[in-house]
Amino acid sequence: MTRVSLANPDVGDPVGAEQEFTASCDQPATLTVYLDDEPVYQSEPGVQEVSHTFQSAPLGEHTVRVVAANENGSGENYWTWSVFVSTPDEVSLIDKNGTVAPEEAEE
């Protein structure tokens, strides 16, 4: 099995981001895509490439694995997909009520 799209085995995306994974093999086979050991897609028999797009994944680290199986045996490859919370580049606080900060109120 060869990783075609996303050649790097380590992938990172914010929660909510779509991600496509593509793998190929050198023999016709049935290709199955797994997310954390749960099958999410299985191809028809006799294909040599599979792509699957995940709409997102829960926060945390996940394994995306593709297994190729035919009469000659099986092979697999995987990615480690880290899904993280996106943080804004800059956070600003606006006091819309005209209140004072707690440390100023003590004076």
Residue frames relative to the residue before (quaternion, step in Angstrom):
aa qw qx qy qz dx dy dz
M 1.0000 0.0000 0.0000 0.0000 0.00 0.00 0.00
T 0.1192 -0.7829 0.6090 0.0433 3.52 -1.05 0.85
R 0.3825 -0.6713 0.5783 0.2621 3.57 -1.00 0.83
V 0.2022 -0.7947 0.5630 0.1029 3.59 -0.68 1.08
S 0.7929 0.1415 -0.0515 0.5904 3.53 0.66 -1.15
L 0.7462 0.1075 -0.2524 0.6066 3.42 -0.66 1.36
A 0.0920 -0.8403 0.5343 0.0011 3.51 0.44 1.30
N 0.6259 0.5216 -0.3368 0.4720 3.57 1.15 -0.58
P 0.4203 -0.7313 0.4706 0.2591 3.64 -0.78 0.89
D 0.7020 0.3989 -0.2596 0.5298 3.61 1.26 -0.26
V 0.0283 -0.8100 0.5820 -0.0653 3.55 -0.60 1.25
G 0.0400 -0.8006 0.5974 0.0238 3.59 -1.04 0.74
D 0.0607 0.7892 -0.6058 0.0813 3.57 -0.96 0.95
P 0.4935 -0.6205 0.4977 0.3517 3.58 -1.17 0.45
V 0.6393 -0.4947 0.4115 0.4209 3.57 -1.25 0.44
G 0.7743 0.3337 -0.2641 0.4683 3.57 -0.96 0.91
A 0.5848 0.5852 -0.3771 0.4164 3.61 1.22 -0.25
E 0.4132 -0.6729 0.5556 0.2602 3.56 -1.07 0.80
Q 0.0029 0.7875 -0.6162 -0.0071 3.55 -1.14 0.62
E 0.1961 -0.7736 0.5952 0.0940 3.55 -0.91 1.00
F 0.1238 -0.7641 0.6313 0.0478 3.54 -1.05 0.90
T 0.0335 -0.7967 0.6032 -0.0169 3.59 -0.90 0.96
A 0.0125 0.7877 -0.6148 0.0383 3.55 -0.95 0.95
S 0.1273 -0.7863 0.6000 0.0744 3.57 -1.19 0.52
C 0.1688 -0.7594 0.6162 0.1228 3.52 -1.32 0.32
D 0.5480 -0.6641 0.4143 0.2950 3.58 -1.20 0.47
Q 0.7253 0.3203 -0.2325 0.5633 3.60 1.28 0.14
P 0.5631 -0.5619 0.4618 0.3923 3.58 -1.15 0.48
A 0.1303 0.7907 -0.5789 0.1505 3.57 -0.87 1.01
T 0.4578 -0.5791 0.5624 0.3726 3.52 -1.37 -0.11
L 0.1591 -0.8074 0.5660 0.0507 3.57 -0.69 1.13
T 0.0876 -0.7986 0.5953 0.0104 3.56 -0.85 1.03
V 0.2283 -0.7617 0.5972 0.1049 3.55 -0.94 1.02
Y 0.1114 -0.7902 0.6022 0.0196 3.56 -0.94 1.00
L 0.1222 -0.7194 0.6729 0.1212 3.53 -1.28 0.54
D 0.8311 -0.1200 0.0256 0.5423 3.56 -0.53 1.22
D 0.7268 -0.4737 0.2152 0.4483 3.58 0.84 1.10
E 0.5955 0.5099 -0.3877 0.4849 3.61 1.25 0.26
P 0.3983 -0.7145 0.5080 0.2698 3.64 -0.71 0.97
V 0.1253 -0.8097 0.5716 0.0440 3.57 -0.90 0.97
Y 0.7961 0.0157 -0.0069 0.6050 3.60 1.23 -0.37
Q 0.0296 -0.7717 0.6348 0.0244 3.55 -1.11 0.77
S 0.3980 -0.7254 0.5183 0.2165 3.56 -0.88 1.01
E 0.5911 -0.4804 0.4851 0.4295 3.49 -1.38 -0.03
P 0.5847 -0.5605 0.4280 0.4010 3.64 -1.13 0.39
G 0.7926 0.3775 -0.2466 0.4104 3.57 -1.23 0.51
V 0.5362 0.5977 -0.4373 0.4050 3.61 1.12 0.42
Q 0.3049 -0.7611 0.5445 0.1772 3.56 -1.26 0.36
E 0.7673 0.2035 -0.1591 0.5870 3.59 1.27 0.06
V 0.0408 -0.7771 0.6279 0.0133 3.53 -1.15 0.71
S 0.0812 -0.7540 0.6497 0.0521 3.54 -1.19 0.74
H 0.0202 0.7792 -0.6264 0.0078 3.53 -1.07 0.72
T 0.2059 -0.7734 0.5911 0.1003 3.55 -0.94 0.97
F 0.2144 -0.7446 0.6214 0.1159 3.53 -0.87 1.03
Q 0.4539 -0.6830 0.5002 0.2781 3.58 -0.89 0.91
S 0.7106 -0.2614 0.1737 0.6297 3.55 1.22 -0.61
A 0.2157 -0.7286 0.6199 0.1956 3.53 -1.31 -0.21
P 0.6152 -0.5457 0.3989 0.4059 3.58 -1.17 0.39
L 0.6721 -0.4842 0.3900 0.4021 3.52 -1.29 0.46
G 0.6374 0.5294 -0.3957 0.3961 3.57 -0.94 0.88
E 0.5887 -0.5554 0.4503 0.3770 3.53 -1.35 -0.25
H 0.0684 -0.8065 0.5867 -0.0260 3.55 -0.89 1.04
T 0.2915 -0.7168 0.5993 0.2052 3.53 -1.28 0.40
V 0.1237 -0.7400 0.6585 0.0582 3.54 -0.90 1.06
R 0.0107 -0.8168 0.5733 -0.0644 3.55 -0.57 1.19
V 0.1293 -0.7569 0.6354 0.0812 3.56 -1.11 0.75
V 0.1080 -0.7863 0.6080 0.0219 3.54 -0.85 1.08
A 0.1677 -0.7524 0.6314 0.0841 3.56 -0.97 0.96
A 0.0325 0.8014 -0.5954 0.0462 3.58 -0.85 0.95
N 0.1309 0.7534 -0.6387 0.0854 3.54 -1.08 0.86
E 0.7639 -0.3797 0.2518 0.4570 3.59 -1.28 -0.13
N 0.6550 0.5166 -0.3118 0.4549 3.62 1.22 -0.36
G 0.7209 -0.3711 0.2552 0.5268 3.60 1.24 -0.23
S 0.4205 -0.6840 0.5221 0.2875 3.55 -1.16 -0.60
G 0.0598 -0.7620 0.6433 0.0443 3.52 -1.34 0.36
E 0.0975 -0.8115 0.5746 0.0431 3.56 -1.16 0.42
N 0.0565 -0.7468 0.6584 0.0751 3.50 -1.38 0.24
Y 0.1369 -0.8178 0.5571 0.0452 3.58 -1.15 0.44
W 0.2495 -0.6995 0.6442 0.1833 3.48 -1.47 0.21
T 0.2796 -0.6803 0.6377 0.2288 3.55 -1.26 0.44
W 0.1080 -0.8188 0.5638 -0.0027 3.56 -0.51 1.26
S 0.1283 -0.7919 0.5958 0.0385 3.57 -0.51 1.22
V 0.1006 -0.7831 0.6134 0.0203 3.55 -0.67 1.15
F 0.0345 -0.8367 0.5428 -0.0634 3.54 -0.58 1.21
V 0.5566 -0.5716 0.4790 0.3662 3.54 -1.32 0.29
S 0.3579 -0.7226 0.5532 0.2092 3.55 -0.86 0.98
T 0.1524 -0.7806 0.5998 0.0878 3.57 -0.93 0.89
P 0.5128 -0.6388 0.4629 0.3388 3.57 -1.00 0.72
D 0.5867 -0.5903 0.4245 0.3565 3.57 -1.17 0.59
E 0.8035 0.0484 0.0096 0.5932 3.56 1.00 -0.80
V 0.1451 -0.7746 0.6110 0.0752 3.56 -0.91 0.88
S 0.0266 -0.7907 0.6114 0.0175 3.56 -0.85 0.93
L 0.2783 -0.7476 0.5836 0.1519 3.53 -1.06 0.80
I 0.0961 -0.7862 0.6096 0.0305 3.55 -0.88 0.96
D 0.2660 -0.7533 0.5846 0.1414 3.55 -0.84 1.03
K 0.1470 -0.8363 0.5257 0.0507 3.57 -0.09 1.31
N 0.7003 0.4806 -0.2709 0.4530 3.61 1.15 -0.45
G 0.4542 -0.6988 0.4467 0.3254 3.58 1.21 -0.10
T 0.3803 0.7195 -0.4959 0.3030 3.58 1.14 0.52
V 0.4333 -0.6818 0.5190 0.2792 3.52 -1.25 0.32
A 0.5993 -0.5537 0.4410 0.3737 3.51 -1.26 0.46
P 0.6398 -0.5559 0.3582 0.3915 3.66 -1.06 0.63
E 0.6672 0.5004 -0.3254 0.4455 3.61 0.92 -0.76
E 0.6421 0.4998 -0.3266 0.4809 3.61 1.15 -0.55
A 0.6256 0.5593 -0.3383 0.4259 3.61 1.08 -0.66
E 0.6375 0.5526 -0.3302 0.4233 3.61 1.10 -0.53
E 0.5862 0.6066 -0.3673 0.3919 3.59 1.20 -0.35
